[in-house]
Amino acid sequence: MPITFQQLCSAEQPAEWMLQPFSGFSLDSRKVAAGQIFIALTSLSQPEKTAQFAQAALDKGALAVISETDLGLENCFAVADVRQLMGQWQKQYLQAAQPVHPARIIAVTGTNGKTTISRLIAELLTQQGKKCAVMGTTGNGILPNLEASTHTTLDALQMQNALHSYAQQGAEFASIEASSHGLEQGRLNGCAVEIAAYSNLSRDHLDYHKTLEAYAQAKSRLFQFPSLKAAIINLDDAYAPVMLQAAQSNPAQPEILTYSAAAQDADYQVRDIQYSLSGVQFKLATAQGEFAVRSPLLGHFNVENIVAAFIAAEQAGFALPDLIAAAPQLQGAPGRMQVIRDADRLFIVDYAHTPDALIQVLQTLRRHAAHDLWAVFGCGGDRDRGKRPLMTQAALAHADIALITSDNPRTEDPAQIFADMKAGISFAQHQAHEIHDRREAIKFAVAQAKSGDIVVIAGKGHENYQEIDGVRHWFDDAVEVQSAIDAQHHSTDSAYPAH
């Protein structure tokens, strides 16, 4: 069905091009097709080239250009808040061209946990016989078929394209990670978010948001969607009041549901957690009564993640007892407390790349360790330098053995990263090693870990690359760990040379 831009925006004095049918939107002047409308977002790195990109799109046959500022070009329409509007425009365009019954959207935000929670929600709904798409850091698609994602939260056009495609494939639900960048930049605008969940907030992305308060406010936008019916909030987090206030001030008046392992007034209360190498068991007290839960996922925060997923799936229309019965089959997201077992040693691959996340991982695994707890970690380049010594302090304080290595140096000098990680820190009274090559660091940890040890390889999780000088080289922590274990088993001399 032909659609004009005038049908989307209702301009009071429409230009001629606004009355002509068009064939969709594009954000990339190199890929724009004839008849499309090019959206010329001001480049953060090259703002002076915005007009050049817009003209290139027109030269390739774009019907018109919509920009954030007046570029002085013919058939160019300036809309200051185009970033906030384009998701809704794309959704309307797609529905007009090929109507579908949209998937019901569940969105999860938080510094840590959103990947696992969104994945667990999708697993639970799939186990209830429903097709559920999942979108986030570890991939996009309808479970179990996921494709790698470029961003935690896709840009607004890609987001709507993906949701439309999943609906065409029969997905009834979509479980989405809502990043702070994505929320602030309007990437979820156009999504009728029905259920929203919040895990926690700790230091991350301050190179973008500048302050924790601004970071929290960005995340709280998820609870202000006019489509929201249920808000799920972790009361044990210090920034829970910010999310509660956002939900309470939402004119849509969503139902607010809280969960906690400490607060007695939470709607869902976690009690009597028991940890073992095979997982956790706990009791979940609700208005419906108390339930015994058994999960194969390790760690206290995975207890919180599972409960958040239970509540979201229950709000989607499923019985809590049925969801709890499915818990033993949960797998979680790859690279999130991913366990690699070797006899009586555990190797854990986890995405923890902030001080708080590393502390949480180490504290929660301390309950399981029969002997030493290792932390193998690094810090990424071209990112918040202030957290680098904090990462080292976290490892020294919460692990028995710390091993500093590389992460993704990107375009930064690795020597500067290591210097930042060690700045002002005394390594006296600590067992610490420094091995710059990440593969060699993993080999060293595998060779030296003893019976009863737990070795955490933190920072990269699901990532299957190492970015050095702007080039991504294949590298998968889980594969490297298994390879080192296999090599150790086949070697007559398992000792690895000291560094």
N, C-alpha and C positions, 0 to 999 in steps of 0.2 A: 504494500500500500504506500503510494507516494506521500511524503510528508515534507512540509516546509518549516523553516526555522521560525517563521511567524507563529506557527501552531504551538511551538515550545515556549516562546518568550513573550508573546503578545506585545510587541513593540508598538508604541503609540503612533509613531511615524515610520513605518517599515520602509527600508530601502528596497529597491527592486529585487535584489538577490534573495531577500528574506521571503519573498513570495514564490520563489522557484523551488521545485522539489530538489532535495539533495540526498547524497548517498552515505551519510554518516560523518563522524568526526575523526580527526587525527591529531596526535600531539607531536608527530615526527615529520618534519618537512621533507625528509629523505624518502619517506614511505607514503606520503599523501597521494591519493588517487584523484583523478579528474572527477569533479562533481562533489567532492567531500568539502567539509568546512574545516579549516585548519585552526586549531586553538594555539595561539602563540603565547605560551606562558613565559614570563620574564625569566631569563636564565640567571641563576644565582651566581654562577661562575663567569658568565660572559654576557652581562645585561646589554652591552652595547651591540650585540649581534642579533638581538630579537627581531629588529626590523629586517635584517638580512635574511633570517630564516623565513620570516613571513613572506617576503618577496619571492623567495625560492619556491615556496608552496604555491603561490599564485602562478608563477611561471610554469609549474607542473600541472596546472589545470584546476587548482582548488577553486571552488565556487566563491569563497570569501574567507576572510580571516577574522577571528575574534581574539582580541588581545586585552591585557590588563590595563594598558595605557594607550593613548592615541599615538599611533606609529606614523601617521601622515600618509597612509597608503590608500589607494582606491579600493573600494569593497572591503574596508577594514573597519570593524565595529568594536569600540572599546567598552568592556564590561569589567569594572574594577574587581568584583568578587566572582570572576569566572571560575576560579578554582573551587569555590563552594557550590557552584551551580552546575558544572559540567556533568557530574555523576547523574543528577536527576534528568538532565537533557538526554544523556545517552540511554538511560533506562526508558524514557518516553519514546525515543526514536526506535529502539529495538522492539518495544512492545507494539508500536504502530506497524513496523515492518513485518514482524513475525510474533503474534501474540502467544504467550505461554502462561501457564499457571506458575507464578514464582515460588521458589523454595522459601520456607520459613527460616528466618535468619536468627542465629544465636551468635553473639559476639563476646569475646573475652579480652580483657585488658589487664595489665600489670607488668611489672619489671620481670619477674620470674614466674613461671607457671602457666603463662597463657598458651604456649605451644602444647604442653602436656594436657591441660584442661580441654582445649578445643579438640585435640585428638581423642581424648577419652570420651567426650560427648559423642563424637562421630562413631566411635566403637560401640558405645552403649546403644545408640539409635540403630546402628546396623544390626546389632544382635537382636533388636526388637523387630527386625524384618523391614526396616525402612532404609531407602537409599539416602545417604547423607554425604554431601560434599564437605571437604575440609580445606581451608585456605590459610596458609601461614608459612612460617620459617622453613619447615621441613618438607614443604611441597603443597601443591594444589591438585584437586581432583576429587572424584567420587571413590571412597574407600572400596577396595584396597589399592586402586590404581592412581597413584600420585605422580605428578611431574614436578621437577625442580622449580622453585620460585625465585624470582630476581629480588623480591622484597618481602618483608613480613606482611605488609599490607600493600596490595597492588595499587597503581594509580587509578583514579576514578573511572576512566574509560575501560581499562583492562578489567577492573573489578566487575563492572556491569556486563561486559562481554562474557566473562567467565561464568557469572551467576546465570545469565541467560542460557548459555550453553549447557550448564548442569541441569537447569530446569527442563530443557529440551530432551535431555537424556533420562529424565524421570526422577531427578533428585527432589525429595520432598522437604529436605532440610539442608542448611548450609551452616557449618560451624566455622567461624572466622576469627582469626587473631586481629585485634584492633590495636595497632601500635600508636604511640603518642604522636609520632610524625604524621601517620595516616589520619588520625583524628583531627589534628590541628590543621592539616592541609586539605581537609574535606574529602579524603579519598573514599570514605564510606557514605558520603552524602548520596542520596538516591536509594540507599539500602533501608528497607523497612525493618530495622532491628527490633525484634520482638522480645528477646531475652538477652540480658547483658550480665556478665559476671566480672568481678574484680578480685584479683589474687593478693597483690602486695605492691609496694613501691620502695625502691632503694636507689642509690646513686647510679645513674646511667644516663647517657645522652646529654650530659650537661654542656658539651660543646655546642649543642643545638639549643637546648632550652634555657641554659645559663643558671637557673636556680631550681632546687627541688620543688619549690612551691609552684613555679610555672610548669614544671614537668607533671605535677599532680593535677593541676588545672586542665592540662591538655588531656590527660586520661579521663578526667571527670566528664568530658564532653560526651562520652559514650552513654551516660545516664540522662542525657538531655534530649535524646531522640524522641520526636513526637509520636513515633510508632511503638514506643516501649511499653510492654505489659508487665515485665518482671525484672527486678534488679537484685542481683545476688552479690553480697558483699562480705568479705572476710573481716570480722570484727577484731581479729588479733593483729591487724596491721595499723600502724600509727596514722596512716593517711585515710583510714576508713571514714572518719567524719567528713572529709572533703567529698567522698563519693556519696555518702548518705545525704549530704546537703544538696548535691546535684540532683539526686533521685527525688528527694522530697520537694524540690522546687520545680520539678518537671510538671507542666500543666496536664500531661497525660495521666498523672497519678499512678505510676506503675506500682505493683505490689512489691514491697521490699522484704527480702528474705536474707537473713544473716546466718553465718556459720562460724564456729569457734571451737578451739580446743581448751579455752580458758574461761571465756565469759559465760556466766550462768544464764544470762538472759537471751542468748542466741537462739534462733529458731531451730538450728541444727547443731547439737553439741557432741563433740568427739570425746570419748572417755576410754580409759583403760587400754591404751595402746601397748601392744606387745610386739617386739621386734625379733626377727630371726633372719638367718641368711636366705631363707626362702620367701621372705616378704614381711607383711604386717597383718596383725589382727587387731580389731578395735570394736568398740560399741558406739553406735550412733543413736543418740536420743533425739526424738522428734515429737511433734504433736500427735503422731500416729502411734507412738510407742517406741521401744528401744529395739534396735536391730544389731545382730552380730555380723560384722563385715570381715571378709578375708580377701586380701589382695596380694598379688605377687610383686607389686612395685615396692622398691626400697625407700625408706626415709620418711621423716615426719612431714615434710612439705608435700610428699605424694599422698599422704593421708588427706591433707587439706585439698589437694588437687582433685582427688577422687570424690570427696564430698561436694565440691563445687560442681563437678560433672553430674553427680547424682541429682542435685537440685535442678540444674538446667534441664536435664532429660525429663525429670518429673514435671517441670513446668511446661515442657513440650507435649505432655499428655500421657505419660507412661507411669505405671504403678511402681512406687519405690521398692517394694519387695522383689519385683521382677528384675529391677535394675541391680539391686544388691546381689541377687542370685547369679547375675552375669559377671560380677566383679572378678572372680578367680581367673577368668579368661582374658582380662584386660592386658594389653601389651604396652601401651603408651607410645610416645614418640621416639624415633631413633635419635641417639645422641643425647637423650635426657635420662640420666642415671642408667645408661645402657650397661648391662652386666656381661662380662666375659669371664667365665669360670675356668680356673686351671687347678685341678685337684683341690687343695684346701687354701687356695689364694683367690682373691677376687680383684679383678681389674674393672674399674668403672669409668666409662667415657661419658663426660657430661659437658654441656655447653656453658657452664658457669664461667662468666667472663667479667663479673663485677665483684668487688670485695664482699658484698653481702651474700651474693649467690655462692661464692666459694666457701664462706663461713658456714652457710646453711648446709651445703653438701658435706663438708668435713664434720660438722657437729652431728649431723644425722647419721653418718656412717661410723662415727666413733662408737655408737651403741652396738655396732655389729662386729667391730674389729677385735680379734682375739690377741693380736700382737701389734705390730706397727701400722700406722696410717700414713700413707704417702700423699703428697700433693705435687703433681707435675703440672706446671702452668707457665704461661707467658702473658704478654700484653700486646695488643694490636697497635700498629703504627697509625699515624694520622688521626688519632682519637684523643680523648680526654687524658692528658698527661698526669693530672692530679690524682687519678686513682691507681697509678702504677705502684708507688710505695705502699699504698693501702692493700693492694693485692698480696704483696710480699709479707706485710705484717699479718694478714689473715692466715697465710700459709704457715708462717712460723709459730703463730699462736695456737693453731688448731690442728696441725699435723705433727707427727713425730719426725718426719723426714720431708724436707722441702727440696724440690728440684726445679730450678729456674731454667726455662728454655724459651725458644721463640714461639710466637703465635703467627699472626699475619703482619709482618712488618710493613707491608704495602710499599709506599714510596719513601718511608722514613729510614734513617740510618739505624740499623739494629743496635749499634754500640750506644746510641743515645737512649734507646728504649731500656737496655740493660742498666745503664747508668741511672736512669730515673727509677727503675725498680729497686735499686739498692741505696738510693739517696737517703742519708740520715739514719740508716738502719744498722744496728749492731747484730752481727751474726754469732756473737759469742753465746755459748750455752745452747746452740741450736745445731742440729744435723742438717746441713744444707749443701747442695751441689749446684754447679752452674755448667750446663752443657748447651751450647748455642744451637746445635743442630737438633731439631725436634725428633727426627727418626733415631738418632743416636741416644737421645735422652730416654726415649721409650725403651730402647734395647737395654740400656743401663738399668732402668727400673725393673724390667722383667727379669734380668739376670740377678739382681740383688735382692728382690723381694723374697721373704721367707714364708714358711708355713704360718698361716693365720694372719698374714698381712693383707691389707686392702690398699690398692694403689689407685688413686684418682688421677685421670688424665683430663685436665680441665681446659675449657676455653673455646674449643672448636666444635665439639659435639658431632652434629650431623654433617658438618661441612666436609666436603671431599676434595679440598684444595688448600694449598698454602700460597698466599699472595705475597710475592717478593718483587720489588721494583715495578709494581703495577701489573705483573704477569702472574696468572694463576697456574700453579703447578699441581698436578694430582697428588693428593695426600689425604688419607682417611685414618684417623686415630684408631678406630676399631680394627681396621685391616692391619695396621702397623703392629698393634698389640698382639693380634693372633699370629701374625708372621713371626714376631719375636719369640712367642711361646713355642711355636712349631720348631723354630730353629734351635731353641734351647733343648727341646726334647730329642732332637736328632744329633745333638752335639755330645761328644764324649767329655768335653770340658765346658761346663755351662758358665764358668766364671767369665765375666766381661772385664776387659782391662779398665782399671781405674782411670779417671780423668783428673 
